[in-house]
Amino acid sequence: MDQNHPMATQPEYDPDRLIDAMLEKLQLKNDAALCRALEVAPPVISKVRHRRLPVGASLLIRLHEVTDMSVAQLREILGDRRQKYRLSDVQGKPK
């Protein structure tokens, strides 16, 4: 991509950057310690790192609760620049 292109200076989607930033902010030694701090199952962070699980809203909200960083700040570190989110047909429908 051309250096003058507006997207050239913006980071790409990179869950590793977000996880590493959270480890540093919370002064944790490893991904397992981050899972414990976030109270998520141990495979979650591993799956996010290996791109088998996206960083979803619930994980972003949990990161916000634990770090006091805004969801917008977390998304910026992640490289997620979407302006709008789409909900699946399943979400939000009454049963």
MITITI-206676 format. One record per atom (N, C-alpha, C): residue number from 1; chain; atom name; y, z, x. Coordinates in steps of 0.05 Angstrom, whole numbers, padded with zeros to 5 digits. Atoms other than C-alpha are relative to their C-alpha. Layout:
// residues N
pos | unit | site | y | z | x
NUM | A | CA | Y | Z | X
...
***
This chain:
// residues 95
pos | unit | site | y | z | x
1 | A | N | -00024 | 00000 | 00017
1 | A | CA | 00000 | 00000 | 00000
1 | A | C | 00025 | 00000 | 00018
2 | A | N | -00026 | 00003 | -00014
2 | A | CA | 00070 | -00017 | 00024
2 | A | C | 00014 | 00027 | 00000
3 | A | N | -00015 | -00025 | -00003
3 | A | CA | 00111 | 00042 | 00050
3 | A | C | 00023 | 00003 | -00020
4 | A | N | -00022 | 00000 | 00018
4 | A | CA | 00168 | 00022 | 00004
4 | A | C | -00008 | 00003 | -00030
5 | A | N | 00010 | -00003 | 00027
5 | A | CA | 00124 | 00025 | -00058
5 | A | C | 00003 | 00029 | -00009
6 | A | N | -00005 | -00027 | 00008
6 | A | CA | 00141 | 00086 | -00100
6 | A | C | -00025 | 00018 | 00001
7 | A | N | 00025 | -00016 | -00001
7 | A | CA | 00068 | 00109 | -00101
7 | A | C | -00008 | 00007 | 00028
8 | A | N | 00008 | -00004 | -00028
8 | A | CA | 00063 | 00107 | -00025
8 | A | C | 00005 | 00028 | 00009
9 | A | N | -00007 | -00027 | -00009
9 | A | CA | 00095 | 00175 | -00017
9 | A | C | -00013 | 00022 | -00016
10 | A | N | 00012 | -00020 | 00017
10 | A | CA | 00058 | 00210 | -00073
10 | A | C | -00030 | 00003 | 00007
11 | A | N | 00027 | -00004 | -00008
11 | A | CA | -00009 | 00242 | -00058
11 | A | C | -00019 | -00011 | -00021
12 | A | N | 00020 | 00009 | 00018
12 | A | CA | -00072 | 00213 | -00088
12 | A | C | -00016 | 00024 | -00011
13 | A | N | 00017 | -00021 | 00012
13 | A | CA | -00120 | 00253 | -00132
13 | A | C | -00019 | 00010 | 00021
14 | A | N | 00017 | -00012 | -00021
14 | A | CA | -00154 | 00301 | -00084
14 | A | C | -00006 | 00029 | -00006
15 | A | N | 00007 | -00027 | 00007
15 | A | CA | -00190 | 00362 | -00111
15 | A | C | -00004 | 00018 | 00025
16 | A | N | 00003 | -00016 | -00025
16 | A | CA | -00205 | 00385 | -00039
16 | A | C | 00027 | 00013 | 00008
17 | A | N | -00027 | -00010 | -00007
17 | A | CA | -00130 | 00393 | -00027
17 | A | C | 00007 | 00024 | -00017
18 | A | N | -00005 | -00023 | 00019
18 | A | CA | -00124 | 00438 | -00089
18 | A | C | -00017 | 00024 | 00007
19 | A | N | 00018 | -00022 | -00006
19 | A | CA | -00185 | 00480 | -00071
19 | A | C | 00009 | 00014 | 00026
20 | A | N | -00009 | -00011 | -00026
20 | A | CA | -00162 | 00489 | 00001
20 | A | C | 00026 | 00015 | -00002
21 | A | N | -00026 | -00014 | 00004
21 | A | CA | -00092 | 00508 | -00022
21 | A | C | -00004 | 00027 | -00014
22 | A | N | 00006 | -00025 | 00014
22 | A | CA | -00121 | 00560 | -00069
22 | A | C | -00014 | 00021 | 00018
23 | A | N | 00013 | -00018 | -00020
23 | A | CA | -00165 | 00589 | -00013
23 | A | C | 00021 | 00013 | 00017
24 | A | N | -00022 | -00010 | -00017
24 | A | CA | -00103 | 00596 | 00030
24 | A | C | 00018 | 00019 | -00015
25 | A | N | -00019 | -00017 | 00016
25 | A | CA | -00058 | 00624 | -00025
25 | A | C | -00013 | 00027 | -00007
26 | A | N | 00014 | -00025 | 00007
26 | A | CA | -00110 | 00676 | -00046
26 | A | C | -00012 | 00014 | 00024
27 | A | N | 00010 | -00011 | -00025
27 | A | CA | -00130 | 00689 | 00026
27 | A | C | -00030 | 00006 | -00002
28 | A | N | 00029 | -00002 | 00003
28 | A | CA | -00204 | 00676 | 00012
28 | A | C | -00013 | -00016 | 00022
29 | A | N | 00014 | 00012 | -00023
29 | A | CA | -00255 | 00657 | 00064
29 | A | C | -00015 | -00026 | -00007
30 | A | N | 00016 | 00023 | 00007
30 | A | CA | -00296 | 00606 | 00025
30 | A | C | 00000 | -00006 | -00030
31 | A | N | 00001 | 00008 | 00028
31 | A | CA | -00311 | 00570 | -00040
31 | A | C | -00014 | 00020 | -00018
32 | A | N | 00014 | -00020 | 00016
32 | A | CA | -00359 | 00624 | -00063
32 | A | C | 00019 | 00023 | -00007
33 | A | N | -00020 | -00021 | 00005
33 | A | CA | -00303 | 00676 | -00057
33 | A | C | 00020 | -00010 | -00021
34 | A | N | -00018 | 00011 | 00020
34 | A | CA | -00258 | 00629 | -00098
34 | A | C | -00013 | 00001 | -00027
35 | A | N | 00015 | -00001 | 00025
35 | A | CA | -00312 | 00624 | -00152
35 | A | C | 00001 | 00028 | -00011
36 | A | N | 00000 | -00028 | 00009
36 | A | CA | -00315 | 00700 | -00155
36 | A | C | 00028 | 00008 | -00010
37 | A | N | -00028 | -00007 | 00008
37 | A | CA | -00238 | 00706 | -00159
37 | A | C | 00007 | -00013 | -00026
38 | A | N | -00006 | 00015 | 00025
38 | A | CA | -00235 | 00654 | -00215
38 | A | C | -00020 | 00007 | -00022
39 | A | N | 00021 | -00007 | 00019
39 | A | CA | -00297 | 00683 | -00249
39 | A | C | -00013 | -00025 | -00012
40 | A | N | 00014 | 00024 | 00009
40 | A | CA | -00330 | 00615 | -00253
40 | A | C | -00027 | -00001 | 00015
41 | A | N | 00026 | 00002 | -00012
41 | A | CA | -00402 | 00597 | -00237
41 | A | C | 00001 | -00012 | 00028
42 | A | N | -00002 | 00010 | -00028
42 | A | CA | -00415 | 00584 | -00163
42 | A | C | -00001 | -00030 | 00003
43 | A | N | 00001 | 00029 | -00004
43 | A | CA | -00433 | 00510 | -00172
43 | A | C | 00026 | -00014 | -00007
44 | A | N | -00024 | 00014 | 00011
44 | A | CA | -00366 | 00494 | -00205
44 | A | C | 00017 | -00011 | 00023
45 | A | N | -00017 | 00009 | -00022
45 | A | CA | -00324 | 00490 | -00141
45 | A | C | -00014 | -00021 | 00017
46 | A | N | 00016 | 00020 | -00015
46 | A | CA | -00380 | 00453 | -00105
46 | A | C | 00000 | -00027 | -00014
47 | A | N | 00000 | 00025 | 00016
47 | A | CA | -00384 | 00401 | -00161
47 | A | C | 00027 | -00013 | 00000
48 | A | N | -00027 | 00011 | -00002
48 | A | CA | -00308 | 00393 | -00160
48 | A | C | 00004 | -00013 | 00027
49 | A | N | -00004 | 00011 | -00028
49 | A | CA | -00308 | 00383 | -00084
49 | A | C | -00015 | -00026 | 00003
50 | A | N | 00016 | 00024 | -00003
50 | A | CA | -00363 | 00331 | -00090
50 | A | C | 00005 | -00021 | -00021
51 | A | N | -00009 | 00019 | 00020
51 | A | CA | -00327 | 00294 | -00146
51 | A | C | -00021 | -00004 | -00023
52 | A | N | 00019 | 00002 | 00022
52 | A | CA | -00384 | 00308 | -00195
52 | A | C | 00011 | 00014 | -00025
53 | A | N | -00013 | -00013 | 00023
53 | A | CA | -00338 | 00350 | -00240
53 | A | C | 00030 | -00002 | 00004
54 | A | N | -00029 | 00002 | -00002
54 | A | CA | -00265 | 00336 | -00254
54 | A | C | 00013 | 00028 | -00002
55 | A | N | -00016 | -00024 | 00003
55 | A | CA | -00212 | 00390 | -00249
55 | A | C | 00011 | -00001 | -00028
56 | A | N | -00007 | 00000 | 00028
56 | A | CA | -00206 | 00404 | -00323
56 | A | C | 00021 | 00020 | -00007
57 | A | N | -00021 | -00018 | 00010
57 | A | CA | -00155 | 00441 | -00365
57 | A | C | -00008 | 00029 | 00003
58 | A | N | 00008 | -00028 | -00001
58 | A | CA | -00196 | 00505 | -00367
58 | A | C | 00002 | 00011 | 00029
59 | A | N | -00002 | -00009 | -00028
59 | A | CA | -00200 | 00508 | -00290
59 | A | C | 00029 | 00002 | 00008
60 | A | N | -00028 | -00001 | -00007
60 | A | CA | -00126 | 00492 | -00283
60 | A | C | 00013 | 00025 | -00012
61 | A | N | -00011 | -00024 | 00013
61 | A | CA | -00109 | 00548 | -00333
61 | A | C | -00009 | 00025 | 00015
62 | A | N | 00011 | -00024 | -00014
62 | A | CA | -00154 | 00597 | -00296
62 | A | C | 00014 | 00002 | 00027
63 | A | N | -00015 | 00000 | -00026
63 | A | CA | -00120 | 00577 | -00229
63 | A | C | 00028 | 00011 | -00005
64 | A | N | -00027 | -00010 | 00007
64 | A | CA | -00053 | 00589 | -00263
64 | A | C | 00000 | 00030 | -00004
65 | A | N | 00002 | -00029 | 00006
65 | A | CA | -00074 | 00658 | -00287
65 | A | C | -00003 | 00016 | 00025
66 | A | N | 00007 | -00015 | -00024
66 | A | CA | -00100 | 00679 | -00219
66 | A | C | 00022 | -00002 | 00021
67 | A | N | -00019 | 00005 | -00021
67 | A | CA | -00045 | 00649 | -00175
67 | A | C | 00029 | 00003 | -00009
68 | A | N | -00028 | 00001 | 00011
68 | A | CA | 00017 | 00652 | -00221
68 | A | C | 00015 | -00025 | 00006
69 | A | N | -00012 | 00026 | -00004
69 | A | CA | 00030 | 00580 | -00202
69 | A | C | -00001 | -00015 | -00027
70 | A | N | 00000 | 00015 | 00026
70 | A | CA | 00049 | 00534 | -00259
70 | A | C | -00021 | -00022 | 00001
71 | A | N | 00020 | 00022 | 00001
71 | A | CA | -00001 | 00482 | -00283
71 | A | C | 00012 | -00025 | 00012
72 | A | N | -00013 | 00024 | -00012
72 | A | CA | 00050 | 00429 | -00263
72 | A | C | -00002 | 00001 | 00031
73 | A | N | 00002 | -00002 | -00029
73 | A | CA | 00050 | 00456 | -00191
73 | A | C | -00029 | -00005 | 00009
74 | A | N | 00028 | 00004 | -00007
74 | A | CA | -00026 | 00457 | -00190
74 | A | C | -00007 | -00029 | -00001
75 | A | N | 00005 | 00029 | 00004
75 | A | CA | -00029 | 00386 | -00216
75 | A | C | 00013 | -00016 | 00023
76 | A | N | -00014 | 00014 | -00022
76 | A | CA | 00021 | 00364 | -00163
76 | A | C | -00017 | 00002 | 00026
77 | A | N | 00017 | -00003 | -00024
77 | A | CA | -00023 | 00393 | -00107
77 | A | C | -00025 | -00017 | -00003
78 | A | N | 00025 | 00015 | 00005
78 | A | CA | -00083 | 00360 | -00139
78 | A | C | 00005 | -00030 | 00002
79 | A | N | -00007 | 00028 | 00000
79 | A | CA | -00046 | 00293 | -00141
79 | A | C | -00004 | -00013 | -00027
80 | A | N | 00003 | 00010 | 00027
80 | A | CA | -00054 | 00287 | -00216
80 | A | C | 00028 | -00005 | -00012
81 | A | N | -00027 | 00007 | 00009
81 | A | CA | 00008 | 00250 | -00241
81 | A | C | 00000 | -00011 | -00028
82 | A | N | 00000 | 00010 | 00028
82 | A | CA | -00014 | 00233 | -00312
82 | A | C | 00022 | 00014 | -00016
83 | A | N | -00021 | -00011 | 00017
83 | A | CA | 00042 | 00243 | -00362
83 | A | C | -00012 | 00011 | -00026
84 | A | N | 00013 | -00009 | 00025
84 | A | CA | -00004 | 00251 | -00422
84 | A | C | -00030 | 00003 | 00004
85 | A | N | 00029 | -00003 | 00000
85 | A | CA | -00075 | 00274 | -00434
85 | A | C | -00011 | -00009 | -00026
86 | A | N | 00014 | 00007 | 00024
86 | A | CA | -00123 | 00246 | -00483
86 | A | C | -00022 | 00019 | -00006
87 | A | N | 00022 | -00017 | 00008
87 | A | CA | -00170 | 00290 | -00521
87 | A | C | -00023 | -00017 | -00010
88 | A | N | 00023 | 00015 | 00010
88 | A | CA | -00240 | 00267 | -00536
88 | A | C | -00001 | 00003 | -00030
89 | A | N | 00003 | -00001 | 00029
89 | A | CA | -00259 | 00254 | -00608
89 | A | C | -00013 | 00027 | -00009
90 | A | N | 00014 | -00025 | 00006
90 | A | CA | -00301 | 00318 | -00605
90 | A | C | 00019 | 00024 | 00000
91 | A | N | -00018 | -00022 | -00002
91 | A | CA | -00244 | 00364 | -00585
91 | A | C | 00019 | 00002 | -00024
92 | A | N | -00020 | -00005 | 00021
92 | A | CA | -00202 | 00395 | -00639
92 | A | C | -00009 | -00007 | -00028
93 | A | N | 00009 | 00007 | 00027
93 | A | CA | -00244 | 00371 | -00698
93 | A | C | -00013 | 00024 | -00013
94 | A | N | 00014 | -00022 | 00013
94 | A | CA | -00264 | 00423 | -00749
94 | A | C | -00029 | -00007 | -00005
95 | A | N | 00029 | 00004 | 00004
95 | A | CA | -00338 | 00433 | -00758
95 | A | C | -00008 | 00000 | -00029
***
